[in-house]
Amino acid sequence: MATMTDMESSPSDDKAGGRAYGWARALWVLPRLERRIEDLETAILELRRLERRMAELTDVMAEVLLPADTRDEREVRRLLEAYLERL
Amino acid sequence: MRGRGPAVDTAGLHLPRRALKSPLDVFVDGRRVFSYVPGTAVAKDNPRLLPWPEAIRKFVHGTARVTVRTRAGRAVIDDEFVLDKAPTRMRVEDRLGHLQVVDKHGRLQRTFEESGSPDTTAFLDQVEATLAMLEGSGVHAFLTAGALLGAVRDGHLIGHDSDVDVAYLSRARTPAGVALESYRLERRFRQERQSTRRFSAAEFKLLLPGPSGATTGIDVRAAWIFGDMLYVAPNVGVAGAAHTVLPLGEISLEGRVLPAPADAEALLTAMYGPRWRIPDPSFTLDPPAALTRRLDGWIRGSTSGRSGWQRWHLARRRRRVATASSFAQWVAARVDDNMPIVDVGCGAGDDALWFAETARPVLGLDYASHAVTQARGRAATAGLSTVSFEECSFGDLRHVLAWGGHLARADTGCALYARQLFELLDHETRDNVLLLASMALRRGGRLYVELGEVSEPNAPPVVAKNARRLAPDAFAEHVTRRGGLVEHRDSATDDSPGGTQRTRMVVRWQR
């Protein structure tokens, strides 16, 4: 009568073992994938927000800082007040 | 009130459950006052009760003929009801006596079906002028959304609409470019002395007073094409629709010939789906989550929570100067009598007005225009001439840098005052306020902060619900990263019912 040793297994045992391994790996990998997706979504949101912040900074630069003769304090104040008026 | 079957009382409308499975329109004395969408607004403890919307509860008095109809026109209720002992008919109206309707956002609006001819004529003149100004600024402008829907359906404004939407095709190739262009266009209108309010980096509203005194609005929305995607602020993004806009055509609206997208019907189908031809006062767009995330990142975030605060302040108009908070008194004892104070997030001005009672110069900044308007009115009533109030969106770097630069150049230093502010802000906006402080206090002065738990009735319910406790250590670290030095810090339990923990800090910035 054939006996099974530790080194031998039947094809059905291989399949069952493979499925068990797959389930275990899924249980380990899926939560990590979910966290990775959350991190990526957060990073994408931050990058997208940079577009608006860049526009805001550029607007102030273009409307106030670049036209200003920064040696003329009155001119800088005038530009700032006009900019605030039109926000 | 009747004992059985459908009934109406001051709580709301008692309807068969079957009726609440379909959209309904509610009329009072023949005028629509609100619409209902299944799955919303039913009382949790009584699934047969459709409560009156919060915006109109104060009008629910007296008697009224209440009609509730399905979209097919079937009457679920149509009868006279005595709501309470008031001798008048129930009437949902504004201060000027104009009938109003609750819009799909829960706000009271005067709709076109209630507007008289002079208002509508004047308004359409403004729509034409707005489209012309946009064209003159170098962008192709056209009707969109409800205005386009009405024009295509029957050439008329949609009765249940309260404003008109126009769009322009941006020439920008990046979201930053779209925003910059929108800022520039808004400035053109403000240079012409028009009132505006910004809703996102790609949309602003023109506020227009009509001949009868009612204010209507024109939403000016950016549209832009990236690849094969057409985006239209605030929440439209469709693939394969770029060809539907140019070259612009024309369409008739209330007898006026106005610019329209090249293929208006295709654009409306792409935006609203195939059922756009059926009028629905309660229709709201339900964009895909991925699109919402994309647009949230690109164009939104500078006015988070503002609409909730606007409604909250509008519902709480106060006439008297309220007693100052204990924090205001604590700060006043530490600041020279003639040192100007800038109240950051001043609300309707309780503390700012108290500071001004000693004739000290005070500036109140807040992003809610209703709060600023009320604060100005209260200052005028109280005869306080040294206090002023201005709108400032702390989530918008343009406001932060301009106000920071302005305060840094003032003839004297100032004290910045922030009570129940930082705990309500997201990280980016909190950082913006600290940036403003670092600029304003560069020549001296201090930032005075009180942190604590914010709860109703001191904030709108959704704000109180979403406010997270801001750990004082985390805030102090943030201050230090922004170059500030915490000179003083103390914590105590305040004297509110239940006693909440509060922390006070005094911060300065070195040159």
HADDOCK unambig.tbl for C-alpha pairs under 7 A between the chains (distance, minus, plus):
assign (segid A and resid 45 and name CA) (segid B and resid 297 and name CA) 5.18 0.50 0.50
assign (segid A and resid 48 and name CA) (segid B and resid 297 and name CA) 4.62 0.50 0.50
assign (segid A and resid 48 and name CA) (segid B and resid 298 and name CA) 5.09 0.50 0.50
assign (segid A and resid 49 and name CA) (segid B and resid 297 and name CA) 4.67 0.50 0.50
assign (segid A and resid 49 and name CA) (segid B and resid 298 and name CA) 5.50 0.50 0.50
assign (segid A and resid 51 and name CA) (segid B and resid 175 and name CA) 5.97 0.50 0.50
assign (segid A and resid 51 and name CA) (segid B and resid 176 and name CA) 4.67 0.50 0.50
assign (segid A and resid 51 and name CA) (segid B and resid 298 and name CA) 6.09 0.50 0.50
assign (segid A and resid 52 and name CA) (segid B and resid 176 and name CA) 5.56 0.50 0.50
assign (segid A and resid 52 and name CA) (segid B and resid 179 and name CA) 6.70 0.50 0.50
assign (segid A and resid 52 and name CA) (segid B and resid 201 and name CA) 6.91 0.50 0.50
assign (segid A and resid 52 and name CA) (segid B and resid 298 and name CA) 6.08 0.50 0.50
assign (segid A and resid 52 and name CA) (segid B and resid 299 and name CA) 6.18 0.50 0.50
assign (segid A and resid 53 and name CA) (segid B and resid 397 and name CA) 6.80 0.50 0.50
assign (segid A and resid 54 and name CA) (segid B and resid 176 and name CA) 6.40 0.50 0.50
assign (segid A and resid 55 and name CA) (segid B and resid 176 and name CA) 4.88 0.50 0.50
assign (segid A and resid 55 and name CA) (segid B and resid 177 and name CA) 6.87 0.50 0.50
assign (segid A and resid 55 and name CA) (segid B and resid 179 and name CA) 6.08 0.50 0.50
assign (segid A and resid 55 and name CA) (segid B and resid 180 and name CA) 5.39 0.50 0.50
assign (segid A and resid 56 and name CA) (segid B and resid 397 and name CA) 5.64 0.50 0.50
assign (segid A and resid 56 and name CA) (segid B and resid 398 and name CA) 5.28 0.50 0.50
assign (segid A and resid 57 and name CA) (segid B and resid 397 and name CA) 6.61 0.50 0.50
assign (segid A and resid 57 and name CA) (segid B and resid 398 and name CA) 6.59 0.50 0.50
assign (segid A and resid 59 and name CA) (segid B and resid 180 and name CA) 6.51 0.50 0.50
assign (segid A and resid 60 and name CA) (segid B and resid 398 and name CA) 5.97 0.50 0.50
assign (segid A and resid 77 and name CA) (segid B and resid 406 and name CA) 6.91 0.50 0.50
assign (segid A and resid 80 and name CA) (segid B and resid 402 and name CA) 6.20 0.50 0.50
assign (segid A and resid 80 and name CA) (segid B and resid 406 and name CA) 6.43 0.50 0.50
assign (segid A and resid 84 and name CA) (segid B and resid 402 and name CA) 6.48 0.50 0.50
assign (segid A and resid 86 and name CA) (segid B and resid 187 and name CA) 5.58 0.50 0.50
assign (segid A and resid 86 and name CA) (segid B and resid 190 and name CA) 5.64 0.50 0.50
assign (segid A and resid 86 and name CA) (segid B and resid 191 and name CA) 6.92 0.50 0.50
